[in-house]
Amino acid sequence: MSPNPLRRVGVIGSGVAGLTSAYVISSSAAVTLFEADDRLGGHADTHVVPTAHGPVAVDTGFIVHNEKTYPTLVRLFAELGVTTQASDMSMSVRSDGAHRGHGLEWAGALGWQGLFPTWRNVLRPAYLRMLAEIPRFHRRAHRLLEATDDSVDDGQTLAAFLEEGRFSAYFRRHFMAPLVAAVWSCDPAIALEYPARYLFTFLRHHGMLAVFGSPEWRTVTGGSRQYVDRVAEVLRRRGASLVLDTKVTSVLETEHGVEVTDGNGTVHTFDAVVVATHPDQALGMLAEPTALQGEVLAAMPYSQNVAQLHTDTSLLPRRRRAWASWNHLERPDTDDVTVTYDLTRLMRLPAEDTRYLVTLGAPDLVDPATVIATRHYAHPIYNPGSLAAQRQLPRIDSGRLVFAGAWHGWGFHEDGARSGAAAAGRLGFDWPVPDAGERVPGVVTPRLYRSVVSHTRRAPLRHSFRNTTHLWLVDLDDLPDHGMLARFEARDHLGDPDRGIRENIEAFLAADGIDVAGGRILMAANARAFGHCFNPISVFWCHDAAGNLAGTVVEVHNTYGDRHAYLVHTDERGRAQVAKAMYVSPFHGTDGHYQLTVPVPTERLHIVVRLVTDDGTVFDAALRGCATDAGALRAAPAAALGSLKIRLHGIWLWARRLPVRPRPAHHQEGVR
Ligand SMILES: Cc1cc2nc3c(=O)[nH]c(=O)nc-3n(C[C@H](O)[C@H](O)[C@H](O)COP(=O)(O)OP(=O)(O)OC[C@H]3O[C@@H](n4cnc5c(N)ncnc54)[C@H](O)[C@@H]3O)c2cc1C
């Protein structure tokens, strides 16, 4: 089935699954998105709370993701230009009933103070044994995942796995059940009935089957509603109808299309429909479900949870040193899950005495006077029956009616986004990967990259030099200004110092007939800090108004104050070649050519300059960086230190009698 601009598609449910479906489909069809609630987003739910620092956005639903195991969501964020920030992942357990009423508290991923928030923990053999059981558990879980023989029982529950491995009841109670219950927001008893292999696949995928090496978790800056608002903006721009406060009561597939009846009794007819609600809701709205639809959708249960946004810290461990991002409270009176997310920590909210917390499953414990908002959320429950049903999902779609939702995977935001895009794909609406130029709108700026600069000299002397530094990536239309700590000024780059940097780049490109008016220009460079600026290399990625990369300008500075700008047109991997034109180091002439690798930055920055002469590759300079949340203060000394180290390194090479090459005169417009 090929996409047809005239096709009308209904999408039911505006959680991440429905939003992603609608986003993909609306690029080539007329979409109507139905949502029972009075807001879009489903579990992506942000509240604006007045605080002493002004209004603050706090998430109660959809909180963290990472760039490694959430590729669909990250792609969506990139296309929408959504900014994210590093979060903090740690988990605490508090059990007031343990140790004859003295209680146990401990936290993982907070170092020694988390493991031993009180000296009493050192004197608890059962606790120390539990700590030793954790790496053993990781090893056994990995072994189970790697086993391929028939003896492996896919249906083995977590409880059976722990039994077989003779893990202690203490480990099960104070480590295993809280971990699974916190991740899936399910009761500890249900957690132990999860199929072990399925569970471990998820935990390994998300870096949770090891003591170290978990991916960096992130939150959406300003709360998850930021991305929801941007999807809505795109949908409106594309002419989609967003129908809020309207519950769909019936979906009927007919010979020619799909009829959707809403709560007002209005019947809408579509060529195709995506049902992106929970499975029980989906089944409830199917007017004539097939036997298989009935069987599969009924076999995927959800558990209901009350979530309260509040400020009552009595739900956290008693010892502040054990306060973590996820705080599991074991209650002697009930088996229900009680998890408190510390949003102040997870979202890096402005520090103040008040902590913004979201507690699941303890409306009786949270002080009602501290409650800011109450929500009812439902989470999928995984058991051998639901997993068997999940395997049947590909068979319940028809050519016109497809299903989506986080329950198609592990129940997380990535699963929702992936299932939404896949549902669109099954209706014939693809989400083609954009080329490098189109991806640019998603590049986040301003951004700092913690980087390592390395110089490798191959001839006539073999030698390496490394320096850790910070480099900025900025948008020339939106230059950050941190005063003395970081400013970007025209005098530090090519062209006329009395014009703007952008004007100078535009003029430089215009000399080659390239017009980038209205396009985005990104610059990777050091800022001027404390009155000093030194940029051995600055790179400008210049896009035209259509978002295509029109050219890349690589500007090189030497320590004598000369500068030269090279215009290159890179291939799809960001590579180009250009003849060397300026004397950069006293140990090289101006002969030879550069092989450049300068792809448009993403989370990573990668710049490589290789000097090739008649003697072969004589020198490599590489700068490799990862985006960081460090601030301008952290980066401020970078230029001065870099310049000092390069000079000292030059003196060192000179002292080793590396031959110095004569310096020809070089003129560059705009050098003062
Ligand atoms: C407290 C909490 C914390 C979480 N933390 C994380 C986290 O840190 N990381 C992570 O990856 N995931 C997290 N999740 C899970 C994740 O957010 C959800 O699994 C995912 O967002 C579900 O998306 P969905 O589109 O499948 O369903 P939903 O977001 O539930 O969307 C379904 C939508 O369908 C609508 N609907 C239902 N019936 C009808 C009808 N008849 N007519 C019209 N509309 C209807 C609903 O109102 C709802 O908006 C968390 C969830 C919660 C609740």
PDBQT file of the ligand as one rigid body, heavy atoms in Angstrom, charges set to zero:
ROOT
HETATM    1  C1  LIG A 701       4.667   7.446  36.842  1.00  0.00    +0.000 C 
HETATM    2  C2  LIG A 701       5.266   6.922  35.565  1.00  0.00    +0.000 A 
HETATM    3  C3  LIG A 701       6.634   6.968  35.370  1.00  0.00    +0.000 A 
HETATM    4  C4  LIG A 701       7.181   6.484  34.202  1.00  0.00    +0.000 A 
HETATM    5  N1  LIG A 701       8.511   6.595  34.022  1.00  0.00    +0.000 NA
HETATM    6  C5  LIG A 701       9.051   6.231  32.847  1.00  0.00    +0.000 A 
HETATM    7  C6  LIG A 701      10.390   6.499  32.588  1.00  0.00    +0.000 A 
HETATM    8  O1  LIG A 701      11.093   7.064  33.422  1.00  0.00    +0.000 OA
HETATM    9  N2  LIG A 701      10.894   6.118  31.381  1.00  0.00    +0.000 N 
HETATM   10  C7  LIG A 701      10.143   5.493  30.441  1.00  0.00    +0.000 A 
HETATM   11  O2  LIG A 701      10.660   5.168  29.375  1.00  0.00    +0.000 OA
HETATM   12  N3  LIG A 701       8.848   5.226  30.660  1.00  0.00    +0.000 NA
HETATM   13  C8  LIG A 701       8.294   5.594  31.838  1.00  0.00    +0.000 A 
HETATM   14  N4  LIG A 701       6.976   5.361  32.071  1.00  0.00    +0.000 N 
HETATM   15  C9  LIG A 701       6.234   4.516  31.121  1.00  0.00    +0.000 C 
HETATM   16  C10 LIG A 701       5.861   5.257  29.878  1.00  0.00    +0.000 C 
HETATM   17  O3  LIG A 701       5.692   6.606  30.119  1.00  0.00    +0.000 OA
HETATM   18  C11 LIG A 701       4.591   4.673  29.305  1.00  0.00    +0.000 C 
HETATM   19  O4  LIG A 701       4.702   3.326  29.180  1.00  0.00    +0.000 OA
HETATM   20  C12 LIG A 701       4.263   5.235  27.927  1.00  0.00    +0.000 C 
HETATM   21  O5  LIG A 701       4.281   6.616  27.992  1.00  0.00    +0.000 OA
HETATM   22  C13 LIG A 701       2.917   4.727  27.488  1.00  0.00    +0.000 C 
HETATM   23  O6  LIG A 701       2.603   5.291  26.260  1.00  0.00    +0.000 OA
HETATM   24  P1  LIG A 701       1.344   4.808  25.437  1.00  0.00    +0.000 P 
HETATM   25  O7  LIG A 701       1.220   5.713  24.275  1.00  0.00    +0.000 OA
HETATM   26  O8  LIG A 701       1.410   3.351  25.191  1.00  0.00    +0.000 OA
HETATM   27  O9  LIG A 701       0.092   4.970  26.441  1.00  0.00    +0.000 OA
HETATM   28  P2  LIG A 701      -0.495   6.248  27.185  1.00  0.00    +0.000 P 
HETATM   29  O10 LIG A 701       0.557   7.276  27.412  1.00  0.00    +0.000 OA
HETATM   30  O11 LIG A 701      -1.199   5.733  28.379  1.00  0.00    +0.000 OA
HETATM   31  O12 LIG A 701      -1.545   6.846  26.146  1.00  0.00    +0.000 OA
HETATM   32  C14 LIG A 701      -2.793   6.261  25.885  1.00  0.00    +0.000 C 
HETATM   33  C15 LIG A 701      -3.755   7.404  25.603  1.00  0.00    +0.000 C 
HETATM   34  O13 LIG A 701      -4.959   6.895  25.087  1.00  0.00    +0.000 OA
HETATM   35  C16 LIG A 701      -6.019   7.692  25.593  1.00  0.00    +0.000 C 
HETATM   36  N5  LIG A 701      -7.273   6.924  25.484  1.00  0.00    +0.000 N 
HETATM   37  C17 LIG A 701      -7.589   5.803  26.136  1.00  0.00    +0.000 A 
HETATM   38  N6  LIG A 701      -8.820   5.379  25.762  1.00  0.00    +0.000 NA
HETATM   39  C18 LIG A 701      -9.276   6.254  24.848  1.00  0.00    +0.000 A 
HETATM   40  C19 LIG A 701     -10.471   6.359  24.093  1.00  0.00    +0.000 A 
HETATM   41  N7  LIG A 701     -11.432   5.465  24.211  1.00  0.00    +0.000 N 
HETATM   42  N8  LIG A 701     -10.604   7.403  23.247  1.00  0.00    +0.000 NA
HETATM   43  C20 LIG A 701      -9.620   8.332  23.103  1.00  0.00    +0.000 A 
HETATM   44  N9  LIG A 701      -8.464   8.269  23.806  1.00  0.00    +0.000 NA
HETATM   45  C21 LIG A 701      -8.294   7.247  24.658  1.00  0.00    +0.000 A 
HETATM   46  C22 LIG A 701      -5.601   7.942  27.014  1.00  0.00    +0.000 C 
HETATM   47  O14 LIG A 701      -6.288   9.026  27.591  1.00  0.00    +0.000 OA
HETATM   48  C23 LIG A 701      -4.115   8.201  26.846  1.00  0.00    +0.000 C 
HETATM   49  O15 LIG A 701      -3.839   9.572  26.622  1.00  0.00    +0.000 OA
HETATM   50  C24 LIG A 701       6.373   5.897  33.219  1.00  0.00    +0.000 A 
HETATM   51  C25 LIG A 701       4.994   5.864  33.388  1.00  0.00    +0.000 A 
HETATM   52  C26 LIG A 701       4.458   6.397  34.546  1.00  0.00    +0.000 A 
HETATM   53  C27 LIG A 701       2.983   6.406  34.698  1.00  0.00    +0.000 C 
ENDROOT
TORSDOF 0
